[in-house]
Amino acid sequence: MEFFRKTLDPVIALAAIAVLDIFLFLQLGAWTVGGGETMMTGLIAEFFMGDDLRRIPFWQLVFEPDAGYWKIYISLGMLFGAVIGAVMSGEFFIRYPRRLSEWIMITIGGLLMGIGIRLAFVCNVSTFFGLTPELNLGGYLAISGIIAGAWVGSLIYKRILGV
C-alpha cells in the first residue's frame, strides 16, 4: 500500500487521467460530473415528492429521473475511489465546521455552485479539460468566473470568520 502513501508526479497523474478520459470518451461519449449528481438529486426528489416532481419543467424536459443513468455510477465510483484512496493513505478524517457561520457559508456556497452548474449545464472539470483546450471562449469566461468567485468567496470567508 506504499502507492497510496506517496504523491504522484503531477505530469504522470495528468497523463494517466488524459488517457483514461480519452478511453471513456471513445466508449461512452462526453460526460460531466454534474450529470450524475443531478440525476441522484432527481431520484431523491422523486422519492419524496412522487408525481408532484413532474410539475417542475426541469425534471420533465432536461433530466427525467432514471436510476439506470450511467453517469450516476461514474460519480459514485469517483466518490468510492476517493474514499478508498484517502483511507489507504491514512489521510481520511471527518471534519465538521466549528461555527454556525461556517455551516451557513458552506450551504450558500453549495447552493450557488448547484445553480451555476445547472445554468452552465457543465461542470468545472469539463470546463477546464474540455472547453479551455478547445479554445472555447465560454471556457475562458467560466474559468474567469470561477477564479473571481473563489477570490470573493475567500474574502467573505475571512471577513466573517476573522481568519
N, C-alpha and C positions, 0 to 999 in steps of 0.2 A: 503494500500500500504506500510505498515511498512516492509513487507517481502523484498522489493527491496531496502530499506534504510540501512539494516544491512548486514554484511558479514556472509556468511555461514561458518560453521566449515568445513575446507578442507576435513576431513575424511568423513563427511556426503555427501559433494558435490561429491567427487570422487566415493563413493559407489553408489550414485544415477546415476552418469554417467556410471559406470560399468554395473549396472543392465539394464539401458536403452540401452547400447551398445550391451549387450547380446541379448536383445529382438530384436533390429534392425538386428543383425546378423542372428538370427533364422528366421526372417521374410523375409529379403531381401538378405542375403549373405554378403560377405565382401564388403566394400566400402572405398573410400578415398575422402577426401575433394577436392583434386586436380582434380578429375574426373569431378565434376560439373563445376568448373571454366574453365577447358579445353574445355568442351562442349560448354559453353557460349561463349568462345573466338571463337570457330569454327563457331558457328551460326552468330556471329557478322562479322567474316571474310567472311563467305558465303554471307551475306547481301551486303557487299561492293564489294567483288570480283566476285560473281556469280560463273559460271562454271570454272573460272580460278583457284579456290581453289583446284579443283580436280587434278591439275598438281603437287601439293605438296604431296608426298607419305604419309606423316604422316596422312593427313586428309582422305586418302583413306584406308590405311591399319590398322591404330591404332584407330582413332577416327573419324568415318564418322559422320558429324554433323546431329543431330537428336533432335528436340525440345521436344520429348517425353521421353528423357533420364532422369530417375528418380533422378539421383544424382544432377541435376540442382536444383531441388526443395528442396532437403536437404540443399544445400548450401544457397539458398535464404531464407529458413526457419531459418537457423542459423543466417544469417545477420539480418533478421527481428526481431528475438528474442533478439539479442544483442542490437539492436537499442531501442526496447521497454523497455528492462531492464535498459539501460542507461538513457533513458528519464524519466522513472518512478522513478529512484533513484535520479534524479536531477544531474547526473554526465555526461550528454551529452553536449559536447562542440565541435564546429567545430574549428579546429586549422589549420593554414597554416604555412608552413615554411617561415622564415623571409628573408632568403638569397638565392640567386641563387645556391650557392654551396650545400645547403641542398636539393634543388629540384633535382640537378644532382645526388647526392648520393642516394636519395630515388629512383630515376629512375633506376640507375645502380643496386642497391640492389634488386629491384623488378625484373629486367631482370635476374639477377643471380639466384634468387630464382625460377623463372619460368623455367629457363634452368635446374636447379638442380632437380626440381620436375619431369620434363619430362625424364631426364636421369635415375633417380631412379625409375620412374613410381610408386611413392608412395609419401605420404606427411609426414611432420614431426610428425603429430598427430598419424598416423598409425605406424610410426617407433617407437615412444615412447610406445604406448599402444598395438601394435601388435607384432612387431619383437623382441623388447627387452625382454618382458616377456617370449617369446618362446626360449630365449637364442640363438637367431639367430645372428651369427657373423656380418652379414650385418647391423643389427640394431645397434650394438655397434660401428661399423665403421661409420655409418651415424651420430650417436649421437656425436662421436668424431669430425667429420667434422663440424657439426652444432656448437658445442662449440668453436672449433678453428676459424671458420668463424665469429662467433659473437664477439670473442675476437679481431681478426684482424680488423673487421669492426669498433668496438668501438675505437680502436687505431687510425684508419684512420679518423674517425669522429672527435675525439678530436684534432688531429693534424691540420686538415683542418679548423675547426671552432675555434680552440684555446680555447676550453672549459676546 
